[in-house]
Amino acid sequence: MKKRLQLIGVLFVLLMAAMPLRAQNNPYVDDKLIHFGFYMGVDMLSYHIQENDSVTQLGMPGANGNVYHPRTVSVGAGFEVGFIADLRLSRHLSLRFTPGLHFGERSVTYKSYTTDKVEGTREGNKPSLLTIPVSIPLYLKWSAEREVNYRPYVIVGGGVQVECFRDKEKVLLHKPFDAFVSAGFGCDFYFRWFKLCPEIKYQIGFLDAHVPTSAKQENAWGIAGDDHFYSDAIKKMTHQQLSIVFNFE
């Protein structure tokens, strides 16, 4: 991940060096009432986990005698691609609709207080979540004054996510619907025929994404062996996502 960020930084420097300093490209592109585009980007995915109090207080052990306590969520890498529709509201403000498809996976690490050791993710039926949601967000974009071929901006908004794929045999399972708020910043770079807009944004879900063991049992999904104790250790989890996105408009 560090190498990827370094590569993105180098691309930014080369991009700015390649831009003309005086000639203004696409001088009237921002005057359009509606314009369209597409985007692609990389995501750094995580969860905020709230531990189940009953596990902490009662020390509910698994079949192997261990008491499971979720401790960390390893940051997973993801990819996103989508469509942009931008409606001009004023000289500096626009409304943006950016539906997209995301691919990513997160893994949870547990600590056993019984054996006093940390258990990482396992192969096969491991405590991890593969997510492929369709994201439907709406943003307000505020842009500063244009300086030749640069124009910085900030965005704020929110939306919903609907899962396209759920592996019900996994130890952990994500609910099919989630809602989130998001904020970020970026910069429009004007070229002769299009705008390239690198953007960094942070997204926080505010609904509980965890499917408890009781819900799995009611739907006859079930979990093999003592794996349900990994699920029981979690009371609530909400998703978090940091994205580096490249918009082409």
C-alpha positions in Angstrom: 0.0 0.0 0.0 2.9 2.4 0.8 4.4 1.8 -2.7 1.0 2.6 -4.3 0.7 5.9 -2.4 4.2 6.8 -3.5 3.4 6.0 -7.1 0.3 8.2 -6.8 2.4 11.1 -5.4 4.8 10.8 -8.3 1.9 10.9 -10.8 0.6 14.1 -9.2 4.0 15.8 -9.5 4.3 14.7 -13.2 0.8 15.9 -13.9 1.3 19.3 -12.5 4.6 19.6 -14.3 2.9 18.8 -17.6 0.2 21.4 -17.3 0.6 24.6 -19.2 1.1 27.7 -17.0 -0.7 30.3 -19.1 -3.0 28.8 -21.8 -6.4 28.0 -20.4 -7.9 24.7 -21.6 -11.6 24.2 -21.8 -12.5 27.7 -20.6 -16.3 27.2 -20.7 -16.6 23.6 -19.5 -17.8 24.6 -16.0 -20.6 26.7 -17.5 -22.5 23.7 -18.7 -25.8 23.0 -16.8 -25.2 19.2 -16.8 -22.1 17.2 -17.7 -21.1 13.6 -17.4 -18.1 11.4 -16.7 -16.7 8.3 -15.1 -14.3 7.4 -12.3 -12.1 4.7 -11.0 -10.1 4.4 -7.8 -8.6 2.4 -5.0 -10.1 1.9 -1.5 -8.6 1.2 1.9 -11.3 -0.7 3.8 -11.9 -1.2 7.5 -14.6 -1.7 10.2 -15.2 0.0 13.5 -16.1 -2.9 15.8 -18.0 -2.8 19.1 -17.3 -5.8 21.3 -20.2 -7.8 22.7 -20.5 -7.0 26.4 -21.8 -10.5 27.3 -18.6 -12.0 25.8 -16.4 -9.7 27.9 -18.3 -10.0 31.1 -19.3 -13.7 31.0 -16.3 -15.0 29.1 -18.3 -17.1 26.7 -15.8 -19.7 25.5 -15.7 -21.5 22.2 -15.8 -25.3 21.9 -12.0 -25.3 22.1 -12.1 -23.4 25.4 -10.9 -20.0 24.0 -12.7 -16.7 24.7 -12.7 -14.6 21.5 -12.3 -10.9 21.6 -12.2 -8.9 18.4 -9.3 -6.5 18.5 -8.4 -5.2 15.1 -9.6 -5.1 11.5 -6.8 -5.4 9.0 -7.0 -2.7 6.3 -8.0 -4.3 3.1 -7.5 -3.1 -0.5 -10.4 -2.5 -2.8 -11.3 -1.2 -6.2 -14.2 1.0 -7.4 -15.5 2.2 -10.8 -18.6 4.3 -11.6 -20.5 7.0 -13.4 -20.7 10.7 -12.8 -23.6 13.1 -13.4 -22.9 16.7 -12.4 -25.6 19.4 -12.1 -24.4 23.1 -11.9 -26.2 25.0 -9.2 -24.1 28.2 -9.2 -20.6 29.5 -10.0 -19.0 27.6 -7.2 -21.6 24.9 -6.3 -22.7 21.7 -8.0 -24.8 18.6 -7.2 -23.1 15.3 -8.1 -24.6 11.8 -8.5 -21.9 9.2 -8.6 -23.3 5.6 -8.5 -20.6 2.9 -8.7 -19.5 -0.7 -8.0 -17.0 -1.6 -5.3 -14.9 -4.7 -4.7 -13.0 -5.4 -1.5 -12.3 -7.6 1.5 -11.8 -7.0 5.2 -10.4 -9.4 7.8 -10.8 -9.4 11.6 -8.2 -10.3 14.1 -9.2 -11.8 17.5 -7.4 -12.2 20.8 -8.0 -15.2 23.0 -7.9 -14.3 26.7 -7.9 -18.0 27.6 -4.6 -18.7 25.8 -3.4 -15.1 25.8 -2.5 -15.2 22.1 -3.7 -13.4 19.0 -5.4 -15.3 16.3 -5.1 -14.0 12.8 -7.3 -14.8 9.9 -7.4 -18.4 8.7 -7.6 -20.0 5.3 -11.0 -21.4 4.2 -13.9 -20.3 6.4 -11.9 -17.4 7.9 -13.3 -14.4 9.9 -13.3 -12.1 6.9 -15.8 -10.3 4.7 -15.8 -10.1 0.9 -18.0 -7.1 -0.1 -19.2 -6.2 -3.6 -21.7 -3.4 -3.0 -23.4 -1.0 -5.4 -23.0 2.5 -4.0 -25.6 5.2 -4.7 -24.3 8.5 -3.3 -25.2 12.2 -3.7 -22.6 14.9 -3.1 -22.5 18.7 -2.9 -19.3 20.0 -4.5 -17.9 23.5 -3.7 -15.1 24.7 -6.0 -12.8 27.6 -5.5 -12.0 30.1 -8.3 -10.2 28.6 -11.2 -6.5 29.4 -11.6 -5.5 28.8 -15.2 -5.9 25.0 -15.4 -6.3 24.2 -11.7 -9.4 24.4 -9.5 -9.4 22.8 -6.0 -12.7 21.7 -4.4 -14.3 20.0 -1.4 -17.2 17.6 -1.4 -19.7 16.4 1.3 -22.6 14.1 1.0 -23.9 10.6 1.7 -25.8 7.7 0.3 -26.7 4.0 0.5 -25.0 0.8 -0.4 -26.6 -2.5 -1.5 -24.6 -5.7 -1.4 -24.5 -7.7 -4.7 -22.8 -10.8 -3.2 -22.9 -12.4 0.3 -21.3 -15.7 1.1 -23.6 -17.0 3.8 -21.2 -19.8 4.7 -18.6 -17.3 6.0 -18.0 -16.8 9.7 -18.9 -13.1 9.4 -21.7 -11.8 7.2 -22.5 -8.3 6.0 -26.1 -7.0 6.0 -27.4 -6.4 2.5 -28.2 -2.7 3.1 -26.0 0.1 4.6 -26.1 4.0 4.7 -23.1 6.3 4.9 -21.8 9.9 5.1 -18.7 11.0 3.2 -16.5 14.0 2.8 -13.3 14.7 0.7 -11.3 17.1 -1.4 -9.7 17.2 -4.8 -8.5 19.3 -7.7 -9.8 19.8 -11.2 -7.0 19.7 -13.8 -8.2 21.1 -17.2 -6.9 19.5 -20.4 -7.9 20.3 -23.9 -10.8 17.8 -24.2 -11.6 16.8 -20.6 -11.0 17.4 -16.9 -9.0 15.0 -14.7 -10.0 15.3 -11.1 -7.9 13.4 -8.5 -9.9 13.1 -5.3 -9.4 11.8 -1.7 -12.5 11.1 0.3 -13.4 9.4 3.6 -16.6 7.4 4.1 -18.3 6.3 7.4 -21.3 3.9 7.6 -23.8 4.6 10.4 -25.8 1.4 10.3 -24.8 -1.8 12.0 -23.5 -4.0 9.2 -23.1 -7.2 11.3 -25.5 -10.2 10.9 -25.6 -11.9 14.4 -25.6 -15.7 14.8 -29.3 -15.7 15.9 -30.3 -14.2 12.5 -28.3 -16.9 10.7 -29.9 -19.6 12.7 -33.4 -18.3 12.0 -32.6 -18.4 8.3 -31.1 -21.9 8.6 -27.7 -20.7 7.3 -25.7 -21.9 10.3 -22.0 -21.9 10.9 -19.7 -24.9 11.1 -18.1 -26.1 14.3 -17.3 -23.4 16.9 -16.9 -20.7 14.4 -20.1 -18.9 15.6 -18.2 -17.7 18.6 -16.2 -15.4 16.3 -19.5 -13.8 15.3 -20.9 -13.8 18.8 -18.0 -11.7 20.0 -19.2 -8.7 17.9 -22.0 -6.6 19.0 -21.9 -4.0 16.3 -19.7 -3.0 13.4 -19.8 -0.1 11.0 -17.7 0.3 7.8 -15.0 2.8 7.1 -13.4 3.6 3.8 -10.6 5.9 2.5 -10.6 6.2 -1.2 -8.3 7.7 -3.8 -10.4 8.4 -6.9 -9.6 9.7 -10.4 -12.6 11.4 -12.1 -12.7 11.9 -15.8 -15.2 14.5 -16.9 
